[in-house]
Amino acid sequence: MCHNTTEINRQLRKRGYRVTPQRQLILDAVCQLGKHVTPEAVYDQVHRIAPTLSRATVYRVLHFLTEQRILTMVHMADGRLAFEMAGPEPHHHLVCRSCDSLLELPHSVLRSFRQAMKSQYDFETDVSHVSFFGHCTDCHDSAGA
């Protein structure tokens, strides 16, 4: 299992929530499916175990867990959303518009950006996840750019 149920329970209870059976099923599905899973894939996985769980519930729970910073939402090049378990440190993504590959960036990469926002605009950024879109080395090179 890729998540610590006890820790997630603690986090949610501290905020006045609990891990319901539906939330547990969805967390398990995200872990079993691996990184960057679509809501449709999560629904298909959960539906095999709990056929009465609706697609709307899966979407609501995914968004709730993202708001609670238990999951991270990733925007894919084709506009789809994907989810992954949030780690102890936030990370960000470089998304290739040609092949849809993802490269993870450490949170420290945005340190100078956050400092510039504070010093130039007196604006405190709450950057938990950013996706940057462009072309990876392979696609950039193959396009002859």
Summary of the structure (lengths in Angstrom):
residues: 145
radius of gyration: 17.4
end to end distance: 42.7
largest distance: 54.3
contacts: 374
relative contact order: 0.12
helix: 47%
strand: 18%
